[in-house]
Amino acid sequence: MSQGPDVSALNTSRRYNQWVGGKDHTGVERESTKTVLTVLPNLIDAAREGRAAVMRVVRYLVGECGVRQILDIGAGQPFSPDVHEVAQRIDPATRVVYVDNDPLVAVHHRGTVRSTREGRAEFQDGDLLHPAELLAGDQVKTVLDLSEPVALLLCSVLHLIEDDDRAYASMRELRDALAPGSYVVIVHGTADTLSDETRRAMARLLATGKHGAYRARTKDEIERFLDGLPIEEPGLVSSVEWRPNPANPPKTSVADAMCYVGVARIP
């Protein structure tokens, strides 16, 4: 008899869901968050600003750049408003495929995500570190047309890959599969704005192995993921600096945001 997903262990997707204001988390995630906040007290605000930046990116790509296909890898737990909801409010025919390798995420997506009648919003099991298999998956093949422009979202997922070589290689393979006119979106955590003392405390916390993987990269390291691609204005910048809404300005400083956002176009 097969067993379902283990809900007793720390799940970083559920913990992130807690950080952005969701309800799909347990005491395990809440205890981890409590500990992490002793080192990074502004983390929840930073996570929410990063999430808000993703929604601004989606509005920009669909509303201003004409994107009608989105591939969201490392999608995490569904949280409203989600990518497909924001995109389909602008054009109901937009097609979105969410991809994640977490079986708990799969259960939630398949049970809760609803698309417009005109569009599509589907979930596919897949792993960022296995791009060829991911791109050959049923939902990617049937919902998206990779011969036409696609927006590839890699939001708060690359910093979960500690192996730099594998992270860069996977990004290169995904980029090479995209049609001209496509876009690559990166939202990535950083320690650039933290004090040396805080960085050391963060390293000690991660070394315990109790709070999940996290590879905070520098701006130059993050820019390597987009190497050779023209980056849309305002460039690779803090999440709070990426086209903020004047009517709803960020509540977090650049120093506390701990996150870079970049949108690049495939020529």
N, C-alpha and C positions, 0 to 999 in steps of 0.2 A: 504493500500500500504506500503510495507516494505521500510525502509530507509537504505541507504548505511552507511558505516563507517563514523564517525565524523572526518573530516579532519581539523577542526578548533581548536581542543584542542591539547595540547602538546602530542606528541607521542614519547616515549623514544626510540623506534626502529628507527624512522626516525632521531632522534637526533644523535643516535650512527652512523647511516649511514653518517651523516654529518662529524662526528669526524674521520671516517676512509677514507674519501675522496669521498663519494658517492654524488649523486645528488637528491636522493629521500627525500627531506626535505623542510620545508616551513619556513616562517618568524617566526612562533611561536617557532620552534626548534632553529632557529638562535638567537633569543632574549634570550632564556634560556641559550644557550651555552655562549653567551656574558657575562651573569651574573655569570655563573659557573666558567668561566675562571678568573674572578676577585679573586676567592678564590683558584682555582687550575690551575694556568697558564700553566702547562705542561700536562694538561689532554688530549689534542688531540694527542700529541706525544705518550703519554702512551697508548691510545686506539689503535693507529696504531701499536705500538710494540706488544700489546696483540694479535691483529689480525695476525700479521706476525708470532707470536709464534704458533698460531693455524694451520697455513699452514705448518709450520715445523713439527708439531705433525702429521698432516695427511700424509705428505711425509714419515715420519718415520714409521707410522703404516702400511701403504700400501706397501711402498718400502722395509722395513726391517723386519717387523713382519708378513707380509702375510695377513693382514686384507683385506677382500673383501666386508664387510658389515658395513655401518655406519649409526647410528641413532643420528641425530643432533637436540637436544631439546633446544628450545629457539633460533631458527636459526636466527631470525631477517630478515631485508630486504636483498634480494639477492644482492651480491656485487662481481664483478668479479676481480680476480679469486676467485671462491667460492669452498667450500669443494668438491663437486662432480667433478669440473673441475680439481682440483689438483689431486684427487684420480684417476680419469679416464685417466689422462695423463700417469700415471704409469701402470694401468691395466684398459683398456676400459670396462671390464666386471664388475667393482665395482658397487655395488648397494647402493644408499643413500636415506634415508628418512629424510626430513626436517620437524620439528614439531614446531608450534608456536600457541599461543592463540590469536594473533592479527589479526583481519580480514583484515587490510591493508596489512600486511605481506602476507597473503594468496593470495590476489589479485595479488601482484607483483610476487610471486613465480610461481603461475599458469600461469601467462602471459608471463614470461620471461625465466624461467629455461629450458634449453635443455640438454638432455643427449646424450651420444654416442649411436650408434645403439646396441652395445653389452651390455651396462649397463642400469641402471635405475637411475633416479633422480626424486623423487616425493615429493609432499607436503601433510601433513596431519594436520588438526586442532587438537590441543591437548594442555593440560595444565600440566606442570611439577608437580603441586600439586595434580593431579589425575592420578597417574601412571597406575592403573589397566585399566582405560578407555583408556588411551593413548596406552598402549601395546596391547589392543584389537581392535584398530582402523584398518580400512580396509587396508591402505597403509602399516602399519607395518606388518600386517599379510600376505599380498600378496607379498610384495617386499622383506622382510627380512625373514630369517629362524632363529628364536631365539634359536633353538636347536644347532646351530653352532655359532662360535665366532662372536661377533659384537663389534665395537668400539662405545661406548656411549660418545657423546660429550655434555658437559654442560659448554659452553663457554660464559662468561659474562652474565649469567642468574641467578645463585644461589644468587649473591649479590643483585638481585632485590626482593628477598624474605626476608622480615624483621623478620618473625616468625621463630625462630631457630628450634623449635620442628617440625614444618611442613616441613621445609627444610630437616632436617636430616632424618625424617621418609620417605619422598618421595625418597630420595637417597637410603635408605636401601631397599625399595621395588623394585626400579629399579635394583639395584645391584643383588638382589636375583633372578631376572628374567633372568639374563645373563648366558650363557653357559660358562663352563670352557674354558680358553683361550681368553676370551673377555677382552676388555680394557675399563677403565673409565678415561675420560679426564676432568679435571677441570681447568678453567681459571677464576680467582676470584679476584675482587678488594680488596685492603687493605689500611688501614691508618697506617700500622706499620712504614713506613718510613717518615711519616709527623711529623712536629713539633706540640707541644701541641696547639700552637696558631692557626695553620692551621686546626687542628681537631676541635677546638671550632668554628671556622668560618664555617667549613663545616656543623657542627651540627646545627648552626643557620640557614644556608641556607636551609637545609632539613626540618627544623621545620616549614618553611613557607608553606610547602605543594605544592609549585608551580613548583617544578623541578623533581618530580617523586620520587619513593622509591629507597633507596640505603642502603645496610647493609654491610659496610666495616668490614670484619672479620679479626681476627688475624691469623697468620700462624698456631697456634695450633688449632684454631676453624675450619680453612679450612681443616687441616689434618684429622680432625674427619670425614669428608665426605669419606675419604679413609681408615678409621680405619680397621686394620687387613689385608689390602691388600699389597702385595709387590709393592713398587713404583719403576718405571723404573728410571735408571740414567738419569739426575743428581739429582733426587729427587724432592721434592716440592721446587721450586726456583722461583726467579723473572722471569718474562717473558723474560727479556733480557739475562738471564743466561741459558734458556732452549735450549740447542744445537744450539747456534748461528752459522750463516753461516760466516766463516772467510772472504769470498769474499764480503759479504754485512753486516758488523757488525752493531749492534744496534746503534742508534743515541741518545739514552736516557740512563741515568744512572739508577742504581738499585733504588736509592732514588726517582727518578722522575717517574719510571715505575708504581709504585703503584699497582702491580698486581703479583699474584702467579700463576704458572702453574704446574700441576702435572699429571702424567700418571701412572695409576696403572693397574695391571693385575689380572684378576679373576683366582685363582688357579684351 
